[in-house]
Amino acid sequence: MREEVVERVMARRRLGGPGSSPPSCRSKCGRCGPCQAVHVPIHPGFSMKLEYYPEAWRCKCRDKLFMP
């Protein structure tokens, strides 16, 4: 049991990098699997294109995104 917890923590660190840590996407994608935490750009809805868009964590399964 303890080994599984350590393994999950290490996986989050590898996926995270600087900034916020990835969410737990367990049961966020419903029956779709595998559900993975991904960074996605957030487009604020301006009419002009920007060079940089802020990113946020979402849970992804196939081509669908879900809120964590």
C-alpha distances in whole Angstrom, upper triangle without the diagonal:
4,5,5,7,9,10,11,13,15,16,17,19,20,22,23,26,28,28,26,22,21,21,18,20,18,20,23,25,25,25,26,23,22,22,22,23,26,29,32,36,37,41,43,45,48,51,51,48,46,45,42,40,37,33,31,27,27,25,27,27,29,32,31,30,29,28,25
4,5,5,6,9,10,11,12,14,16,17,19,20,21,23,26,26,24,21,20,20,18,20,19,22,24,26,27,27,28,25,23,23,22,22,26,28,32,35,36,40,42,45,47,50,50,48,45,44,40,39,36,32,30,27,27,25,27,28,31,33,32,31,29,28,25
4,5,5,6,9,10,11,12,14,15,17,18,20,22,25,26,24,20,20,20,18,20,19,22,24,26,27,27,27,24,22,22,21,21,24,27,30,34,36,39,41,44,47,50,49,46,44,42,39,38,35,31,29,26,26,24,26,26,29,32,31,30,29,28,25
4,5,5,6,9,10,10,12,14,15,17,18,21,24,24,22,18,17,17,14,16,15,18,20,22,23,23,23,20,18,18,17,18,21,24,28,31,33,37,39,41,44,47,47,44,42,40,37,35,32,29,27,23,23,21,22,23,25,28,28,26,25,25,22
4,5,5,6,9,10,11,13,14,16,16,19,21,22,19,16,15,15,13,15,14,18,20,22,23,24,24,21,19,18,17,17,21,23,26,30,31,35,37,40,42,45,45,42,40,39,35,33,30,27,25,21,22,20,22,23,26,29,28,26,24,24,20
4,5,5,6,9,10,11,12,14,15,17,20,21,19,15,16,16,15,17,17,21,22,24,26,26,26,23,21,20,18,18,21,23,27,30,31,35,37,40,43,45,45,42,40,38,35,33,30,27,25,22,23,22,23,25,27,30,29,27,26,25,22
4,6,5,6,9,10,11,12,14,16,19,20,19,15,15,15,14,16,16,19,21,22,24,24,23,20,18,17,16,16,19,21,25,28,30,34,36,39,41,44,43,40,38,37,33,32,29,26,24,21,21,20,21,22,24,27,27,25,24,24,21
4,5,5,6,9,10,11,12,15,18,18,16,12,11,12,10,12,12,16,17,19,21,22,21,18,15,15,13,13,16,18,22,25,27,31,33,36,38,41,41,38,36,34,31,29,26,23,21,17,18,16,18,19,22,24,24,22,21,20,17
4,5,5,6,9,10,10,13,15,16,14,10,11,12,11,14,14,18,19,21,23,24,23,21,18,17,15,14,16,18,22,25,26,30,32,35,37,40,40,37,35,33,30,28,25,22,20,17,18,17,20,21,24,26,25,23,22,21,18
4,5,5,6,9,10,12,14,16,15,12,12,14,13,16,17,21,21,23,25,26,24,21,19,18,15,14,16,18,22,25,27,31,33,36,38,41,40,37,34,32,29,28,25,22,21,18,19,19,20,22,24,26,26,24,23,23,20
4,5,5,6,9,11,14,15,14,11,10,12,11,13,14,18,18,19,22,23,21,18,15,14,12,11,13,15,19,22,24,28,30,33,36,38,37,34,32,30,27,26,23,20,18,15,17,15,17,18,20,22,22,21,20,20,17
4,5,5,6,9,12,12,10,7,6,9,9,11,13,17,17,18,21,23,21,18,16,14,11,9,11,13,17,20,22,25,28,31,33,36,35,32,30,28,25,23,20,17,15,13,14,14,16,18,20,22,21,19,18,18,15
4,5,5,7,9,11,10,7,9,11,13,15,17,21,20,22,25,26,24,22,19,18,14,12,13,14,18,20,23,26,28,32,33,36,35,32,30,28,24,23,21,18,16,14,17,17,18,21,23,24,24,22,21,20,17
4,6,7,10,12,12,10,10,13,14,16,18,21,21,22,25,26,24,21,18,17,13,12,12,13,17,20,23,26,28,31,33,36,35,31,29,27,24,23,21,18,17,15,17,17,18,20,21,23,23,21,21,21,19
4,6,10,11,10,8,7,10,12,13,16,19,18,19,22,23,21,18,16,14,10,8,9,10,14,16,19,23,25,28,30,32,31,28,26,24,21,20,18,14,14,11,13,13,14,16,18,19,19,17,18,18,15
4,6,7,7,5,6,10,12,14,17,20,19,20,23,25,23,21,18,16,12,10,9,9,13,15,18,21,23,27,28,31,30,27,25,23,20,18,16,13,12,10,13,14,15,18,20,21,21,18,18,17,15
4,7,8,8,9,13,16,17,20,24,22,23,27,29,26,24,22,19,16,13,12,11,15,16,19,22,24,27,28,31,30,27,24,22,18,18,15,13,13,12,16,17,18,21,23,24,23,21,21,20,18
4,7,8,11,14,17,19,22,26,24,25,29,31,29,27,24,22,18,15,14,12,15,16,18,21,23,26,27,30,28,26,22,20,17,17,14,12,13,13,17,19,20,24,26,26,25,22,22,21,19
4,7,10,12,16,18,21,24,22,24,27,30,28,26,24,21,18,14,13,11,14,15,16,19,20,24,25,28,27,25,21,20,16,15,12,11,10,11,15,17,19,23,25,25,24,21,20,18,17
4,7,9,12,15,18,21,19,21,24,27,25,24,22,19,16,12,12,10,13,14,15,19,20,24,25,28,28,25,23,22,18,16,13,10,9,9,12,14,17,21,23,23,22,18,18,15,13
4,7,9,12,15,18,17,19,22,24,23,21,19,16,13,10,11,10,14,16,17,21,22,26,28,31,30,28,25,24,20,18,15,12,10,9,12,13,16,19,22,22,21,18,17,15,12
4,7,9,12,15,13,15,18,21,19,17,15,12,9,6,8,8,12,15,16,20,22,25,27,30,30,27,25,24,21,18,15,12,9,6,9,9,12,15,18,19,17,14,13,12,9
4,6,9,12,10,13,16,18,17,16,14,11,9,6,9,10,13,16,17,20,22,25,28,31,31,29,27,26,23,20,17,14,10,7,8,8,11,14,17,18,16,13,11,10,6
4,6,9,8,11,14,16,15,14,12,9,8,7,11,13,16,19,20,23,25,28,31,34,34,32,30,30,26,23,20,17,14,10,10,8,11,13,17,18,16,14,12,11,7
4,6,5,7,10,12,11,10,9,6,6,6,10,13,15,18,19,22,24,27,30,32,33,31,29,29,26,23,21,17,14,10,8,6,8,10,14,15,13,11,9,9,6
4,6,8,9,11,11,10,9,7,9,10,13,16,18,22,22,26,28,30,33,36,36,34,33,33,30,27,24,21,17,14,12,9,11,11,15,17,15,14,11,12,9
4,6,6,8,9,9,10,8,11,12,15,18,19,23,23,26,28,30,33,36,37,35,34,34,31,28,26,22,19,15,13,10,11,11,15,17,14,13,10,11,9
4,6,9,9,10,10,7,9,10,13,15,16,19,19,22,24,26,29,32,33,31,30,31,28,24,22,19,16,12,10,7,9,9,13,14,11,10,7,7,6
4,6,6,7,8,6,9,11,13,16,16,19,20,22,24,26,29,31,33,31,30,31,28,25,23,20,17,14,10,7,7,7,10,11,9,8,6,9,9
4,6,8,10,9,12,14,17,19,20,23,23,25,27,28,32,34,36,34,34,34,32,28,27,23,20,17,14,11,11,9,12,14,11,11,9,12,12
4,6,9,9,13,16,18,21,22,25,26,28,30,31,35,36,38,36,36,36,34,31,29,26,23,20,16,13,12,10,12,14,12,13,12,15,15
4,6,7,11,14,15,19,19,22,23,26,28,29,32,34,35,33,33,33,31,28,27,23,21,18,14,11,9,6,8,11,9,11,11,14,14
3,5,8,12,14,18,19,22,24,26,29,30,34,35,36,34,33,33,31,28,27,23,21,17,14,11,9,6,8,11,11,12,12,15,15
4,6,10,12,16,17,21,23,26,29,30,33,35,35,33,32,32,29,27,25,22,19,16,13,10,8,6,8,11,11,12,13,15,14
4,7,10,13,15,18,20,23,25,27,30,32,33,30,30,29,27,24,22,19,16,13,10,6,6,5,8,11,10,9,9,11,10
4,6,10,12,16,18,21,24,26,29,31,31,28,27,27,24,21,20,16,14,10,8,5,5,7,9,11,11,10,10,11,10
4,7,10,13,15,19,21,24,26,29,29,26,25,24,21,18,16,12,10,7,6,5,6,9,12,13,12,10,10,10,8
4,6,10,12,16,19,21,24,26,26,23,21,20,18,15,13,10,8,6,6,6,7,10,12,12,11,9,10,11,10
4,7,10,13,16,18,21,23,22,20,18,17,14,11,10,6,6,5,6,9,9,13,15,14,13,10,12,12,11
4,6,10,13,15,17,19,19,17,15,15,12,9,8,5,6,6,7,10,10,13,14,12,12,9,11,11,12
4,6,9,12,14,16,16,13,11,11,9,6,6,4,7,9,10,13,13,17,17,15,14,12,14,14,15
4,6,9,11,14,14,12,11,12,10,6,6,6,7,10,11,14,15,18,19,16,15,12,14,13,15
4,6,8,10,11,9,9,11,9,6,8,9,11,14,14,17,18,21,21,18,17,15,16,16,18
4,6,9,10,10,10,12,11,8,9,11,12,15,16,20,20,23,24,21,20,17,18,17,19
4,6,9,9,10,14,13,11,12,14,15,18,18,22,22,25,25,22,20,18,19,19,22
4,5,7,8,12,12,11,13,16,18,21,21,25,25,28,28,25,24,22,23,22,25
4,7,9,13,14,13,16,19,21,24,24,27,27,29,29,26,25,24,25,25,28
4,6,10,12,12,15,18,21,24,25,28,28,30,30,26,26,25,26,26,29
4,7,9,9,13,16,18,22,22,26,25,28,27,24,24,23,25,25,27
4,5,7,10,13,16,20,21,25,24,27,27,24,24,22,24,24,26
4,7,10,13,16,20,21,24,24,27,27,25,25,23,25,25,26
4,7,9,13,16,18,22,22,25,25,23,23,21,22,22,23
4,6,10,13,15,18,19,22,23,20,20,17,19,18,19
4,7,11,13,17,18,21,23,20,20,17,17,16,17
4,7,10,13,14,18,19,18,17,14,14,13,14
4,7,10,12,16,18,17,15,11,12,10,10
4,7,9,13,16,15,13,10,9,8,7
4,6,10,13,12,10,6,6,5,6
4,7,10,11,8,6,5,6,6
4,6,7,6,5,6,9,9
4,6,5,7,8,12,12
4,6,8,11,15,16
4,7,10,14,16
4,7,10,13
4,7,9
4,6
4
